[in-house]
Structures are given as structure tokens and as C-alpha cells.
Amino acid sequence: MTTTAPTALSAPSTEPRTERLAITREGGRMIADYWEDLFVARESGRKIIWYNGGALNPMFQAAGLAWCHGEAFAARLAAQRLEGPAQLAGAEYGYNAELCSYSRTHLGCAVLTLKGSEEPDSGVVGLHDRADLASKLPAPDLFVNNYAGCSTGQQWDEVSYRVFGKNVPIFNVSHPFLWGNRPDAGYLVGSEWDEASRYVRDQLVELIDFLEVQTGRPFDYDALSESMTYIKRAGELRREGLDLCKATPAPATFWDWISCIAPINFLPGNQALVDYFQNVKDEIQQRIDAGVSGVRGEKYRLYFDGIMNWNKLGFLSRKFAEHGAAVLAGRYIQNAFWQEPHLIDTSDPLLGMAQHYLLCPTNHGSKTLEHLTLRDCESYGIDGIVFHSTRTCRAFTGPQRLLAKSARDNLGIPSIFFEGDVADASFYKEEILDSRLVAMLEAIDVARERGDHRRAGHGAEVAWPT
């Protein structure tokens, strides 16, 4: 964190100020290869499973299945600005624009897939150009739902099941909400945590029975242990890389880590995954050694709360950097995606897997969310918080006002809100973000000049509230 008081906020520079990690291009290639493999999976004799929520892909990998994570495919369409055909199909089928745009996009793909399969020699979609990415998604042989903390997500695969005429086998994993209100409750501790962990773990055993019936062969527990060994190591490297970004100036930003979500979220657990995150960490360390920052001329360190606006990833990274604002942390990257790898026992990984599914950022009560947010704001030396009020994700936006108040009351950190969405660009209003961002950064400048910026300081520990 800079210690000298900066001058008044200057107009954004026209010079690019971002220094994105080069290794993320390799991640993009891995992701593209994964999807291309999925598109031809049926031709190679593999069954295809559609699932949503927590990362069940290690179980599918061990069972010899090909898998499509619905949110991931919707995010990919939106990031490439190819979501239009699927969202139009969903709207024509009757899905309201206020429905979660992840689910609306993926359900639109289901509609297109079903209609395409009804036409001979049309591939999976007969109504759209086969060059459209949405048209390539193969129909499912199985559904599994693994959603925590979101009522829409918990119904998503059930609705897909109905779209396909209730003819595709489906399995649902139920997750208790972690309220954190019992006397012994804490983050990763307490009777509520222990009971919920065992409850979900027992359902994973039932899911394995389901997969054995559907595949007609015994489940390969050794393959699951092997996959989770790779995923645990990748998760450790990812956490170590995130911790390196506490340096001042920060060597990488939130936007780099957003680009790293897909590999840790749904790519196969193998050596290539470990190598990728080792390379991410190595590049970050090299930047620290060479004095290279993720945002040239870093003046402000910000926290971003909200699911990513995938249509605007590059745009937003540049917008913040133009003001010297390094976005460093956020609930979406710090508190999701195998974020507590120490929980995984690779010889018997089901309990640790169940616990990570419970740790979905939308599955905590406000006490835990406040604890995690304040902890990360302290740890990364945050000056301000940007809340992306995701228009169609009530589960994520619901507690944001409480978190903003907590950050202000406990750490003196100001915040702003802007409206957008995860996969529907029509909800984003650029002028609102522009004006509010400038106002917050000016307020930070004034507070620094007065010496009353009350943030407690870089690296401090935040205790569990009593």
C-alpha cells in the first residue's frame, strides 16, 4: 500500500495500464480443448452428464463420463459474446429475463439441443448455424444437480429434466444452508459444520451407486483418489499464488484469477492441471522479483464482490486500471473453487469434497460472510469495495448491503454498487459505474489527505466475531 497521500484523482489515462498474466493464454487453450473434446464425446463412446453447482467432475472422471458444467458453458458463451441464440431460445420457450442468466442461457441450450435432435442429420441444433458455439452442446445422458445456497440452482437441472421429457436419469444432492448461528459455530468448525459435512458426504456415496447403475460398471475409487490428488495440489498452488498477490504493488489482479477459474472448476484432475497452476504461481513470483505490477501506477487496492460480468471481463479490467485501481480480491475467487485444499484427504476424498460443496459463497449466513470479507480486506490492504449487484443472482447480491455496512463500520472502507449481470450484458450501465467509481476514489484520496482512513493495515488478522 502506498503511504504517501496522492494528489486529487486525475482523469483516466488513455495509455493501457494493465499487465495481464501471460500464462492465462495457456489456460484458454486448455479450456478450448476441453470443450472440443466434449463436443465429440458421444462419437468416442462416452456418456455425457450435465451438472450444475459444486465441482463433481472428479467423480465423473473416475466413472469414465464426459461432463458439461452448465454455469461454465453459459459463462463461456457470454465471455465470447455468443450467448444470444441460447438466450433467445430460452425466451421463446418462456424463461423470463429476470431468471438467473446462467440458467436461462443453459436452459436455452437445452431447448436448442432438444429441437436439433428432432431433425435428422442436423447435429445437436437444427435451428442455428453449426458455427454457433451454443449449437455444439451435446444432449445429456444423465443429470446431476449439486447446487448449494441458491434456490434457482437447485431447480435448474430439474427444469432441464422436464425439457427433455423426464426421460433422462437425474440425481440431486441436497445441501444444508450454513447459518452459523449455533453457539459453537465458526468457519470450518462446530456441530453444524460437522453434521452438514457428513450429510452431504453420505449423499455422494449414493451418487456413486447411481453412477454405477447408469454406467454398468464398478466405480473406480483409485481413479477418484488420483484425480483429487492432482486437484488438491492445484488448489494449494492456486492459494499460494493468491497469497503472493498481497504484495505491494500487486503482481496480478482479480481479473487474472477470474481467467483461472475454469481450469480449477471443471477441467480434469491431472498433471496438466497442476503444471498450469505451478506456472501461474511461478509467473507471479517472477513479477514480484522483477518489480512488475498487475496495474502500472497502482494507487488504489479494491475488493470486488459479485459473480463476474462475463460479457465485460476485459472491459472492466481496463476501466479500473485506467484509474490506477488494482482489483485484488473478491468473494468469487477467494472463497470458492477448492479454496480450502487442506480439507481433502486424497486417500478418502469424499468428506473433503462434500465440505467444499458446502463452502459455496452463497451458502453462508451473514456472520461467516462478514468474517471472510473483513479477513480478506485486511489481508490484501483494501481501500474500497466494488459490489457488482448481479441483476439475476439474488443469492449473491442479497447480503451485499450488510457486507458494505460491516466493512465501513469495522474497517472504515467505503464501497459502491453497480448493476450488471453474469451473462446478460443488457443489464450493465456503464455511466453508473463510471460516476460511482470516480466518487469513491476521490473519497479515498480525501480520507488519506486528512489522515482518517481507518483501515487497520496490511496483513492483520481478523478474529471470528463473538
NUVOZA-587123 format. One record per residue (C-alpha): x, y negated, z negated. Coordinates in steps of 0.2 Angstrom, whole numbers. Layout:
residues N
> x:y:z
> X:Y:Z
...
This chain:
residues 466
> x:y:z
> 0:0:0
> 6:-17:4
> 9:-28:-11
> 10:-45:-4
> -6:-55:-1
> -9:-55:18
> -15:-71:27
> -33:-73:32
> -39:-60:44
> -34:-63:61
> -43:-59:77
> -41:-42:84
> -26:-39:94
> -28:-34:112
> -12:-23:110
> -16:-5:106
> -11:-1:88
> -15:17:87
> -2:31:86
> -11:47:88
> -3:64:84
> 4:72:100
> 0:89:93
> -19:87:94
> -17:89:113
> -12:107:110
> -27:109:98
> -38:103:113
> -31:116:124
> -34:130:111
> -52:124:109
> -55:124:128
> -48:141:130
> -59:147:116
> -75:141:124
> -70:148:141
> -67:165:133
> -84:164:125
> -92:160:142
> -86:176:149
> -88:187:133
> -103:197:139
> -94:202:155
> -80:209:144
> -92:220:134
> -93:209:119
> -109:205:110
> -112:186:106
> -118:179:90
> -125:162:87
> -122:155:70
> -123:138:60
> -116:132:44
> -101:139:35
> -86:147:44
> -92:165:46
> -81:168:61
> -68:179:51
> -82:192:49
> -87:191:67
> -69:193:72
> -67:208:61
> -83:215:69
> -77:213:87
> -90:200:91
> -89:184:101
> -96:169:92
> -104:152:95
> -105:139:81
> -120:128:85
> -114:112:77
> -97:114:86
> -104:116:103
> -115:101:100
> -101:91:94
> -90:96:110
> -104:91:121
> -106:74:113
> -87:71:112
> -86:74:131
> -102:64:133
> -111:79:141
> -125:81:128
> -138:73:140
> -145:88:148
> -147:98:132
> -155:84:123
> -167:80:137
> -172:99:137
> -175:98:118
> -185:83:120
> -196:91:134
> -198:106:123
> -205:95:109
> -190:91:97
> -191:74:90
> -177:61:92
> -176:59:74
> -172:78:71
> -153:81:67
> -145:78:84
> -133:93:81
> -148:105:80
> -158:95:93
> -143:97:106
> -140:115:102
> -159:120:102
> -159:111:119
> -145:123:125
> -156:137:118
> -171:131:129
> -159:129:144
> -152:146:141
> -169:155:140
> -176:146:156
> -160:150:165
> -160:169:161
> -178:170:168
> -171:166:185
> -162:180:195
> -143:176:199
> -144:159:191
> -132:162:177
> -137:156:160
> -146:140:166
> -155:139:182
> -161:121:180
> -145:112:179
> -129:111:189
> -117:125:183
> -103:112:181
> -113:106:166
> -105:112:150
> -122:115:142
> -126:126:156
> -112:138:152
> -118:144:135
> -122:162:135
> -138:169:127
> -136:177:109
> -137:195:105
> -138:190:86
> -142:175:75
> -134:172:58
> -138:156:48
> -125:151:34
> -131:134:30
> -129:125:13
> -136:109:7
> -147:104:22
> -165:110:25
> -164:107:43
> -148:118:45
> -157:131:35
> -171:132:48
> -160:129:63
> -157:147:68
> -175:152:63
> -181:140:76
> -169:147:89
> -175:164:84
> -193:158:89
> -187:150:105
> -180:167:110
> -197:175:107
> -192:183:90
> -183:197:100
> -165:193:94
> -160:201:77
> -157:187:63
> -149:187:46
> -150:172:34
> -138:168:20
> -146:158:6
> -135:146:-4
> -140:138:-21
> -138:119:-22
> -124:115:-34
> -132:102:-45
> -118:101:-58
> -130:97:-72
> -126:111:-84
> -115:107:-100
> -101:117:-94
> -102:111:-75
> -87:104:-66
> -79:105:-49
> -75:124:-46
> -79:129:-64
> -94:133:-75
> -108:145:-76
> -117:138:-62
> -102:139:-50
> -98:157:-56
> -117:163:-53
> -119:155:-37
> -102:162:-30
> -107:180:-35
> -125:177:-27
> -118:172:-10
> -104:185:-11
> -117:199:-13
> -126:192:2
> -110:193:13
> -109:212:8
> -127:213:15
> -122:204:31
> -108:216:34
> -121:230:33
> -131:220:46
> -116:219:57
> -113:237:56
> -130:241:61
> -130:229:76
> -113:234:82
> -115:253:79
> -98:254:71
> -90:253:54
> -84:236:48
> -65:233:49
> -61:226:31
> -42:227:35
> -46:216:50
> -55:203:39
> -41:203:27
> -29:200:41
> -39:186:48
> -41:177:31
> -23:179:28
> -20:168:43
> -34:156:39
> -28:154:21
> -11:149:27
> -18:137:40
> -28:130:26
> -13:127:15
> -4:119:29
> -18:108:33
> -20:102:14
> -1:99:14
> -2:88:29
> -17:79:22
> -7:75:6
> 8:68:17
> -4:55:23
> -4:47:6
> 12:39:11
> 13:20:14
> 11:17:29
> 1:32:33
> 9:43:46
> -8:49:53
> -26:45:51
> -43:51:48
> -46:52:67
> -31:64:69
> -38:75:56
> -55:74:65
> -47:81:80
> -40:95:70
> -57:101:63
> -62:113:77
> -47:124:75
> -49:126:56
> -68:128:58
> -71:141:71
> -55:147:80
> -49:165:77
> -38:168:62
> -22:172:70
> -4:167:71
> -8:154:84
> -19:145:71
> -5:145:58
> 8:139:71
> -4:125:76
> -6:118:58
> 13:120:55
> 16:109:70
> 3:96:64
> 12:95:47
> 29:95:55
> 25:81:66
> 18:71:51
> 34:74:41
> 44:68:56
> 34:52:57
> 37:49:39
> 56:52:41
> 56:41:56
> 45:27:49
> 32:29:62
> 14:25:56
> -3:30:62
> -8:12:64
> 5:0:68
> 5:-15:56
> -6:-6:43
> -14:-19:32
> -29:-10:25
> -32:8:19
> -50:14:22
> -61:29:17
> -74:35:30
> -89:43:23
> -101:52:35
> -101:65:49
> -91:60:64
> -99:50:78
> -93:62:91
> -98:50:106
> -87:37:98
> -71:45:92
> -58:37:102
> -68:20:102
> -69:20:83
> -51:24:81
> -46:10:91
> -58:-3:84
> -52:0:66
> -33:0:72
> -36:-17:80
> -38:-25:63
> -24:-16:55
> -36:-4:46
> -29:13:44
> -44:25:40
> -36:39:30
> -48:50:21
> -66:55:20
> -79:67:13
> -79:76:30
> -61:80:31
> -55:81:13
> -70:91:6
> -74:104:19
> -66:117:31
> -56:129:20
> -51:114:9
> -48:125:-7
> -37:139:0
> -31:144:-17
> -48:152:-19
> -45:165:-6
> -39:182:-12
> -33:189:5
> -34:207:-1
> -53:205:-5
> -58:188:3
> -77:189:1
> -79:179:-15
> -67:165:-9
> -76:164:7
> -93:163:-2
> -86:149:-13
> -80:139:2
> -98:140:10
> -105:133:-6
> -92:119:-5
> -101:111:10
> -100:92:7
> -120:91:7
> -122:105:-6
> -116:95:-22
> -125:84:-34
> -120:66:-36
> -109:69:-51
> -97:80:-41
> -98:69:-25
> -93:54:-36
> -79:64:-44
> -72:69:-27
> -74:52:-19
> -66:42:-33
> -52:55:-34
> -48:53:-15
> -50:34:-15
> -37:33:-29
> -26:46:-22
> -25:38:-5
> -24:20:-11
> -40:15:-3
> -45:-4:-1
> -63:-1:6
> -76:12:11
> -85:13:28
> -101:23:26
> -107:30:43
> -126:31:39
> -129:45:51
> -146:42:58
> -152:60:60
> -142:68:45
> -151:64:29
> -142:76:19
> -125:67:22
> -132:49:20
> -144:52:5
> -131:49:-8
> -121:36:0
> -128:21:-9
> -124:30:-26
> -106:33:-20
> -104:15:-14
> -110:8:-31
> -99:21:-40
> -83:15:-30
> -87:-3:-34
> -91:-1:-52
> -76:11:-56
> -63:5:-44
> -68:-12:-38
> -68:-5:-20
> -80:-14:-8
> -90:-5:6
> -100:-7:21
> -113:3:30
> -116:5:49
> -129:16:58
> -124:29:71
> -126:47:74
> -117:63:76
> -122:67:94
> -134:54:100
> -125:38:105
> -141:28:106
> -142:25:88
> -125:16:87
> -125:-3:86
> -108:-10:89
> -111:-28:84
> -117:-22:67
> -101:-13:63
> -90:-27:70
> -98:-40:59
> -98:-30:43
> -80:-23:45
> -73:-41:48
> -83:-47:32
> -76:-33:21
> -58:-35:27
> -60:-54:24
> -67:-50:6
> -52:-38:3
> -40:-52:8
> -48:-65:-4
> -48:-52:-18
> -29:-49:-15
> -26:-68:-15
> -35:-70:-31
> -26:-55:-39
> -43:-47:-44
> -43:-32:-33
> -47:-19:-46
> -42:-3:-38
> -32:6:-51
> -17:11:-39
> -10:24:-28
> -8:42:-35
> -18:40:-51
> -29:55:-57
> -47:54:-59
> -54:65:-73
> -71:74:-72
> -84:62:-78
> -91:65:-96
